[in-house]
């Protein structure tokens, strides 16, 4: 395969981070699909490695967590019998931890919506924080893993939403109308006015709008969970380092002190080029 130029790589990254599917990116740029996939895999790998190193010892005061559903290969009910129960076939969840003050994505984890993967996610979050924080999640029972990971060294509360009766007919994919919410203290002494999840829920919307793989009722879903992981890693580097947040006027990484300058898409490409030089040497 001929090596893509820096400008062509920048063009491909720009298309992918703005919500275009692989096929639409191919049509827009004229680059072969296999080449786009190969670039996504390479970029996803270096983006994941970079954020794992850069997002450490963070001085966050508050954290909000939520999870977003997607599916790979096929929807859960359509997964062949021989692949049922195998991770990467059917339901896949992306767990996300966000600092509502800087809007930084502190940690994320792609897995199942169960206690085991919740524990892995919360443990990764704990490893990135410099001191005690106030944490808010929804009422999912799997989040009780927070007690096992943090113990008493956290102020933790759940925001449990209350929903009205389901009046829609068959085929509805959105939740019923929310009629209220209840704040529940789980550990420590969380302040009531800071018990909310609206910021991380807004980021979930950003994620759904910025990655074609999360669009509902289309055929843009991921066929392989590995490609979903690479797309999410690329998205979060772009979101944290390149995308200026409207309310902050800087990127989340700048607001959090992780970087002192605004990244361009070329800086993401540079991560890959540095990795290639390191490998060749």
C-alpha positions in Angstrom: 0.0 0.0 0.0 1.3 3.5 -0.9 1.8 5.6 2.1 -0.8 8.4 2.6 0.4 11.9 2.6 0.0 14.0 5.7 -2.6 16.1 4.1 -4.6 13.0 3.0 -4.4 11.6 6.5 -5.6 14.9 7.9 -8.5 14.9 5.5 -9.5 11.4 6.5 -9.3 12.2 10.3 -11.4 15.3 9.7 -14.1 13.3 8.0 -14.1 10.5 10.7 -14.3 12.8 13.7 -17.2 14.8 12.2 -19.5 11.8 12.2 -19.0 10.4 8.7 -19.2 6.6 8.1 -16.3 4.7 6.6 -18.1 4.4 3.2 -19.0 8.1 3.1 -15.4 8.9 4.0 -14.3 6.7 1.1 -16.6 8.6 -1.3 -15.5 12.0 -0.1 -11.8 11.4 -0.2 -11.3 8.8 -2.9 -9.2 6.6 -0.6 -9.9 2.8 -0.6 -12.0 1.5 2.3 -9.3 -0.9 3.5 -6.9 2.0 3.7 -9.3 4.0 5.7 -9.8 1.1 8.1 -6.1 0.6 8.4 -5.6 4.2 9.3 -8.4 4.1 11.8 -6.8 1.1 13.6 -3.4 2.8 13.7 -4.8 6.1 14.9 -7.0 4.5 17.4 -4.1 2.6 18.9 -1.8 5.6 19.3 -4.7 7.8 20.6 -5.5 5.2 23.2 -1.9 5.0 24.3 -1.4 8.7 24.4 -4.5 9.4 26.5 -3.6 6.5 28.9 -0.3 8.3 29.6 -1.5 11.9 29.5 -4.7 11.7 31.6 -3.0 10.9 35.0 -2.9 12.7 38.4 -5.9 14.8 37.4 -7.1 17.4 40.0 -10.8 17.0 39.3 -13.2 18.0 42.0 -16.4 16.4 40.6 -17.0 13.5 38.2 -20.1 12.3 36.4 -20.5 8.8 34.9 -22.8 7.4 32.4 -22.9 4.7 29.7 -24.1 4.6 26.1 -25.4 1.5 24.2 -24.4 0.3 20.8 -24.1 -3.1 19.1 -21.5 -4.9 17.1 -22.0 -7.4 14.3 -25.7 -7.7 14.9 -28.3 -6.7 17.4 -28.5 -9.0 20.5 -31.6 -10.9 19.3 -30.1 -11.6 15.9 -26.7 -12.9 17.0 -26.1 -16.5 15.7 -26.3 -19.2 18.4 -22.6 -20.0 18.0 -21.6 -16.4 18.8 -24.1 -15.7 21.7 -22.3 -14.8 24.9 -19.1 -13.8 23.1 -18.0 -10.3 23.7 -18.2 -8.2 20.5 -21.3 -9.8 19.2 -24.5 -8.0 20.2 -24.8 -5.3 22.9 -21.7 -3.3 23.7 -21.6 -0.4 26.2 -19.2 2.6 26.4 -18.7 3.7 30.0 -17.7 7.4 30.3 -16.4 9.5 33.1 -16.5 13.3 32.7 -15.3 16.3 34.8 -18.3 18.7 34.6 -16.0 21.7 35.4 -13.5 21.2 32.5 -15.7 18.9 30.4 -12.7 16.6 30.2 -13.3 12.9 29.5 -11.3 11.5 32.3 -11.8 7.8 31.6 -13.8 5.4 29.4 -14.2 1.7 29.0 -15.9 -0.4 26.3 -17.5 -3.6 27.6 -20.7 -5.0 28.9 -23.2 -3.4 31.3 -22.4 -5.6 34.3 -20.7 -5.4 37.7 -17.4 -6.9 36.4 -16.9 -4.3 33.7 -18.2 -1.5 35.9 -15.4 -2.4 38.4 -12.8 -2.3 35.7 -14.1 1.1 34.6 -14.2 2.6 38.1 -10.8 1.2 38.9 -9.3 2.9 35.8 -11.1 6.2 36.9 -9.6 6.0 40.4 -6.1 5.5 39.0 -6.3 8.8 37.2 -7.5 11.0 40.0 -5.1 13.0 42.3 -7.4 13.3 45.3 -10.9 12.8 46.6 -13.8 13.8 44.4 -17.6 13.9 44.4 -19.0 11.3 42.0 -22.5 11.1 40.5 -24.0 8.3 38.5 -27.4 7.1 37.5 -29.1 4.3 39.6 -27.5 1.4 37.8 -26.7 -1.2 40.4 -23.4 -2.1 38.8 -22.1 1.3 39.9 -22.0 0.0 43.5 -18.6 -1.2 42.5 -17.5 2.3 43.5 -17.6 1.2 47.1 -15.2 -1.7 46.4 -12.7 0.5 44.5 -12.8 3.8 46.5 -14.0 2.6 49.9 -14.7 5.7 52.0 -12.4 7.9 50.0 -15.1 9.4 47.9 -18.4 11.4 48.1 -20.7 9.4 46.0 -24.4 9.9 45.1 -26.8 8.4 42.6 -29.4 10.3 40.6 -32.3 7.9 40.1 -34.7 9.0 37.4 -38.3 8.3 37.6 -40.3 7.5 34.5 -43.9 7.6 33.6 -45.9 4.7 32.0 -44.9 3.6 28.5 -47.6 4.7 26.1 -45.8 4.3 22.8 -46.6 1.3 20.5 -44.2 -1.4 19.3 -40.9 -0.3 17.8 -40.2 2.6 20.1 -36.5 2.9 21.0 -36.4 5.9 23.3 -37.2 5.8 27.0 -40.6 6.8 28.4 -41.1 10.4 29.7 -39.1 11.3 32.8 -41.3 12.6 35.5 -38.7 13.3 38.2 -35.5 12.3 39.8 -34.4 11.2 43.3 -31.0 11.9 44.8 -29.5 9.1 46.9 -26.4 9.4 49.0 -24.3 6.2 48.8 -20.9 7.1 50.4 -19.5 10.1 52.1 -21.1 13.5 52.2 -21.9 14.6 48.6 -23.4 18.1 48.3 -26.9 18.0 46.9 -26.6 20.8 44.4 -23.8 18.9 42.7 -25.7 15.6 42.3 -26.6 15.7 38.6 -25.5 13.9 35.4 -26.6 16.5 32.8 -23.1 17.3 31.6 -22.1 13.7 30.9 -25.5 13.0 29.3 -24.7 16.0 27.0 -21.4 14.4 26.1 -23.2 11.1 25.4 -25.2 13.1 22.8 -22.0 14.5 21.3 -20.6 11.0 21.0 -23.7 9.8 19.2 -23.7 12.7 16.8 -19.9 12.5 16.2 -19.6 8.8 15.5 -21.7 7.2 12.8 -21.3 3.9 14.7 -23.7 5.1 17.4 -26.4 6.3 15.1 -29.7 4.5 15.8 -31.7 2.6 13.2 -29.0 2.6 10.4 -26.5 0.1 9.0 -23.6 2.2 10.2 -23.0 0.0 13.2 -19.5 -1.5 13.9 -19.0 -5.0 12.4 -16.0 -5.6 14.8 -15.7 -4.4 18.3 -12.1 -3.6 17.8 -13.0 -1.0 15.2 -15.5 0.5 17.6 -12.7 0.8 20.2 -10.4 2.6 17.8 -13.2 5.0 16.7 -14.0 5.9 20.3 -10.3 6.5 21.1 -9.9 8.8 18.1 -13.1 10.6 19.0 -12.0 11.2 22.6 -8.6 12.6 21.6 -10.3 15.0 19.2 -13.0 15.9 21.8 -10.4 16.5 24.6 -7.6 18.2 22.7 -9.0 19.7 19.5 -12.6 20.7 19.9 -13.2 24.1 21.6 -16.0 23.8 24.1 -18.6 26.5 23.6 -19.0 27.4 27.3 -15.2 27.2 28.1 -13.8 28.9 24.9 -10.9 26.4 25.2 -10.6 22.6 24.8 -11.3 20.4 27.8 -7.6 19.4 28.0 -6.6 23.0 28.2 -9.2 23.7 30.9 -7.9 20.7 32.9 -4.2 21.7 32.5 -3.3 18.6 30.5 -2.0 20.7 27.6 -1.2 24.4 27.2 -2.3 24.8 23.6 -5.0 24.1 21.1 -4.4 21.0 19.1 -5.1 20.8 15.4 -6.0 17.6 13.5 -2.4 17.6 12.3 -1.3 17.0 15.9 -3.3 13.8 15.9 -1.6 12.8 12.7 1.7 13.7 14.3 1.1 11.1 17.1 0.9 8.4 14.4 4.0 9.7 12.6 6.0 9.7 15.8 4.9 6.2 16.5 6.0 5.1 13.0 9.4 6.7 13.4 9.8 5.0 16.8 8.9 1.6 15.3 11.2 2.0 12.3 14.1 2.9 14.6 
